[in-house]
């Protein structure tokens, strides 16, 4: 016979004063902003922010995640605070997501306090790019070249794809550094890669279409589409729909860049 165990005793927290509660919501909102900015899904943002805030002493956290903003309400005893923060640039950095998740787990285990959390958040906010930009350019070229081979391209087509996609990645980095609109970056990048492949591949390869198709794969919005599906499955319909629409717009931008390059080079369609 198994003995029925009594439910755990509720944890009674000392009420936080107004200034401490303000610090808790600032740290929690900062973490949520970084998560949204670097490609986390909505459920993960809610879970991590809630864990962080309650671990720092708040009684409860209510989190609202939208496609480009996050709002948090926290309360402790009779005191409560509500703040909202907008997120402008959306990218992908799994390193940032992992770092913030680790901090929230440490807070939950009472291993660090809010002062150490602030130091850790400042360090994360100043993290440099994980990889050298030229390494990224080279690896993107190799990845697209590998896809060209999988698509049935011959070795000349593979070489053309590597050069075209690497050049397009460099263009993408330069446009991003100058804060161009995301969709403009997509169209220009796809156009450059397809133009190089469309001009060179027919002259050296028997499978130029494979090079043309593979050279634009660096722009495929995989994270947007995956997050869109996960958000809609888990009930975050508005955020999921907007992320899905963003993925569709990126896909249309790729198609537009391809179409312009095909028009200029006179190549047959894919």
C-alpha positions, 0 to 999 in steps of 0.5 A: 500500500502506498501512503498518500503524501500531504501536499507541500506547505505553501511558501510564505514570502515576506512582502517586498517594499516598493523599491525592491519590487521595482528592481524585480520587475525591471530585471524580469522585464529586461530578461523578457526583452532579451528573450523576445529579441533573440528568438524565444517562443512566447511560452518560454518567455512567460515561463522564464520571466515568471520563474525569475520574478517569483524567485527574486521574491515576488508573489506572482508575475503576469506576463503579456508577450506580443510580437514586438513588446512585452508587458509585465505586472508583478505583485508582492503583498499590497504592492504591485508594479506594471511595466512595458518594454518595446522590442525593435530588433528581432534576431536569433541567438541561442547563446543568449536564451541559454544564458538567461535560462541558466540565470532563472534556474539559479535564482529559483534555486536561491544561488544568486540574488538580484544584485548578481542577476543585474551583473549577469544581465549587464554581461549578457547584454554586452555579449559580442557576436559568438562567431567572427563575421568572416567565419559566418560568411564562409560557413554559410557558403559551405552550407548552401553549397552542401544543399546544392549537392543534395539537390543534384548539382554537379561540382561546378554548381556547388562551387558557384553556390558557395561563392554566391551565397557567401557574397550574399551573406556579406551583403546581408551583414553590411545592410544590417550594420546600416539598419536597413529594413528587414524586407529590403535586406531579404530582397537585396540579399536574394537578388545578389545571390541569385544574380551571381548564380544566374550569371556564372552557373549556366556557363560552367555547370550542367545543373544551374538551377540547383545552384540558383535554388541553393544560393538563396537558402541562407534567407529561409526564415526557419526560426520565425516559422517554427516559433509561429507554429509553436505559439499557435499550438500553445494558444498564443494566437496573435503572436503566432500569426504575426510571426507566421506572417513575418515568415511569409513576407520573408519568403515573398522577399526571397521570391522577389529577389529571385524573380528580379535576378531571373529577369536580368539573366534570362534564365528559365524558372526553377 
